[in-house]
Amino acid sequence: MNTVFRKAAPVRPIPAGIQLFPFLAWLGRLNRASLRADVLAGLTGAFIVLPQGVSFAMIAGLPAQYGLYAAIVPPVVAALFGSSRHLVSGPTTAISIIVFSTLSPLAEPGSADYIRLALTLTFMAGLFQLGFGLVRLGTLINFVSHSVIVGFSAGAALLIATSQLKHALGLPVPGGSSFLTTWAFLLKSHGQINYYELWISLVALGCAIVIKAWKPRWPGLLFALVAGSLLSLAINGQAHGVRFLGELDGKLPPISAPDFTLDTLRLMAPGALAVAFLGLIEALSIARSIAVQSGQHINGSQEFIGQGLSNIAGSFFSGYASSGSFTRSGVNYDAGAASPLASIFSALFLAIIVLLVAPLTAFLPLSAMGGVIFFVAFKLIDVHHIKEILKSSRPDTMVLLATFAGTLFFAIEFAIYTGILLSMAIYLTRTSHPHVTPLMPDPLDDRRTLINARESSSPPCPQLTMVRIHGSLFFGAANHVAQALEKIDEQNPKHLLIVGYAINFIDVSGAMVLVQEAQRRQKLGKRLYLCRLNRDVQHFLIHGEFMDKIGKSHLFHQENKAIRVIYNSLDQTICHTCQTRIFRECPTYPTI
């Protein structure tokens, strides 16, 4: 495990030059040990991304070399302008499936028009991401439920596996077919399966599974492709209808240009926004998960800028949309990477490998690629978290299932937007319903601390009701809290004490609820009191002159003092006949 640069630096003001060029922060700290660690980590990453890049390009409906192009230029830009020391960018499964789902209805996969649209989609997605970073929207990703990602990943896994069945089974599934259409075609055409291709696919899949379990740090996908190719040669696959990838162009990423016509930009905008959102969520989630182990601080907005610039640059060097890769980032960290230079070395080594091994891809069976992609796809299904969500949370389960179903049966971007909107709606619903909990003194505690009245067997005081509001008192929660306070009057208490230490935020709407409740109770000959408000809430009420209307004498710092003052204004005739006697002062009145 790498120990170079592991300790996070103290948080200090960031100089303007480093804000514009974040790579200046780590370039000056390089040394011989870190360079050696980065070179070795980069070499490991290059061998891993070689089969992944080809596989992901096929998922995206692009020629195989475009997956390698996306793993050469974008990772370099993302490493220079991102904030994570270990995040490795490039083509990913989730982004690839969105690209295919967005573009396949518009153009024939692999065609010149399809490539042109893919470059435009990449450029627009990068532009969205860069804009989000420049206006510092990095924290918005925190509001996207994890259930959205889990549901989308599971749905994408089934879509990817379904799209590769035509290669694994040797069946001519029409391009651009939906999930249900593809399965209907496969069921009708099961008698035409090419079993030679099926066996090659199964051998590649089995090899990937075994190596992952036995030697997880080895480039298992690369060995799986070699195993499938050797089996094809052994059985003379070409004579039995086995199809091959063909020889890749052994050249570096060529200069390219997106289509900047207004119609094309308008057509790509919805899909580009979906790619931008998912790419940012993916990259930031991976960066933060690795930062937990490395101790590094991640700047979300800077990561947005890095991802945006990498996609913009990639669109001019024949690269399609990219994001952070969990597999390559995890291997990069485990291999001992000390700085983002490891990602740059990985891209350089990959460029060299592409120039050397391009002719060998002529012997790579598409069915072997299909088997490898099956392995990649089913790793996306997070069974552990799916079980946790299904067991623990009904709202999160609804978000997961909605995103999963939307991914399979509707447009990918619709599924993502649906999941995000549902998770936001659930969040707003929760925050707009703060708990209003009845309180009473603990009869077993000499200090008479307040406890939940529902957990006590003692009856409440008939004249004084105490409640705790737990949550923000803002415009979304105002109506709910107002109704809860009015409902308390069903017990007809003369006094109401609100314990407010759990009110972490209040706005004008929330303050008006308290003012209106105080005025309503005053007209009925009753009183409203407040105690233990946090400093910000108290400051807001006083400086906004809301306490002038509630009554400054009705604001207390501690419950004990509030209860002592309120007790002196209780109706003594009721106290003489009361059997509850839950306050310390109650014994001073003899029972009649």
C-alpha positions, 0 to 999 in steps of 0.5 A: 500500500502506498504511503507517499502523500498519504497524510492530508495537508492542513486546510489553508487559504488556496492561492489564486494560481492554484485555484486556476491551475490545481496541478501546481499544488502537487507538481512541486511535491514530486520526488523520486519515490513518488515518480516511481510509484506513479510510473508503476501505477500508471503501467498497471492502469494502462493494461487494465483500460485496454480491454475496458476501453474496447468493451465500453466503446462497443457498449456505446455503439462506437468503433472500438478505437474510440474507447481507447481515444477516450482513455488517452486525452480526457484522463490527462486533463481531468488529472491536471484540473481535478482535485483528487489525487487518485481518481482516474477518468475515462470511458465507463459502463454507465456513461457508455450505456447513456450514450448508446441509448441517447444516440441509437434512435438518431443514427446507425451505431458506428456510422459517421453521423453517430460519431459526430453526434457522440462528439457533440454530446460529449462537448455539451456534457463537458460544457454543462459540467464546467458551468456547474463547477464554475458556479460552485454547485459541487454540493448539489450532488449530495442531494442525489439519493444513493438509491438512484445510483444503485437502481440505475446501475442495476438497470444499466447492467441488464441493458448492457448484458442484453445488448451483448447477447447478439455477440454471445449467441451469434444472433442478428439482433436489429440495431437500436432495439429496446430491452423488450424488443431485443428479448422478444427477438432472442426468444423467437430466434433461439434456434439460430444460436451459434454455439461456437460463439456461445462457448467462446463467450462462456470461456471468456466470462469464466476466465474473467470470474476466476482471475478476479477471484484468484488474483484480483489485481491481475488484468483479468479482462485482458487475460479473458480476451486472450483466452477467448481468442486462443479458443477461437484459433483452436476451433478455427472459429472463422470457418464456423461463423465466428465474427471478429473485432477487426484490426484497430487503427494503430494511431493516436487520437485524431483531431475531431470537431463536434457539430455546432449547428443549432439543431444538433445542439438542441437535439443533444441537450437533454442527453448531454445533461443526463451524461453530465449529471451521472458523470459528476455523480460517478466521479465525485462518489468515487473520489470521496470513497477513495479519499476516506482511505487516503485522508485527502480533502476533495473539492467537489466544484473543482472536480466538476471543473476537471471533469468538464474540461476533460470532456470538452478536450476529449470531444476535439480528440475523438474521445466520447463522454468520460467520467471517473472509473471505480475499477481503474481508480481503485487499482490506481490507489492500491497500486501505490499511486502518489499523485495525479501523475499516475493517471497521466502515465497511464494514458501515455503507456496506453498510447504506446500500447495502442501503437504496438498491439493494434494489429492483434485485435484482428483476431479478437472474437466479438463473442469474447468481447461479449463475455467480458462485457457480461462480467463488467455489466453484472459487477454493476449490480450492487446486491449488498446495497439493494438488500439494505435498501429493500429492508430498511427504507420504503421511500428509498425502495420506491426511488430504486425501483422507479429508477431501475424500471425507467432505465429498462423501459424508458429513455435513460435520461428520463430514468435518471431525472425521475430518480433524482426528482423522486429523491428530492421530493422525498427529502423535501417531504421529510424536512417539511414535516418536523417532529413535534414531540410532547415532553414531560419531566422524568419522574425517576430523575432528580434533575427532572430532565424532560423526556418524551411524554409518550414513553411515560406512564404518568399523565401530563400536566392539565395546564402546561404542555411542553413540546420539542420541535425537531427540524427546520422551521421554514416555509415548507414546514410552516403549515405542518407545525401550525397544524400541530400546535393548534391540535395541542389545544384539543387538550385545552392547556393554558400554557404551551412551552416550545423547547427549540434547541432542535430547530436548526434553521428558521425563516420568516414563514417559520417565525410568523407561525410562532407569532400567529400562535402566540397572538392566537393563544393570547386572544384565548387567554393562554400563553406561548413560551419559548426556551433553549433556542439555538443562537442563530434562531434566537438572533433571527427572532430578536433582530427581526423583531418577531420576539417583540410580538411574541413577548421577550419575557416569554423567552428563556434559556433553560427549561427549569427557569421557564417551568418555574416562571410559568408555574407561578402563573398556573391556576392554583384552584386546579393545582389543589385538585390535580393528582398529576403533580409532575413538577417539583413545585407541585407538593407546595399545594396541598391536595384537596 
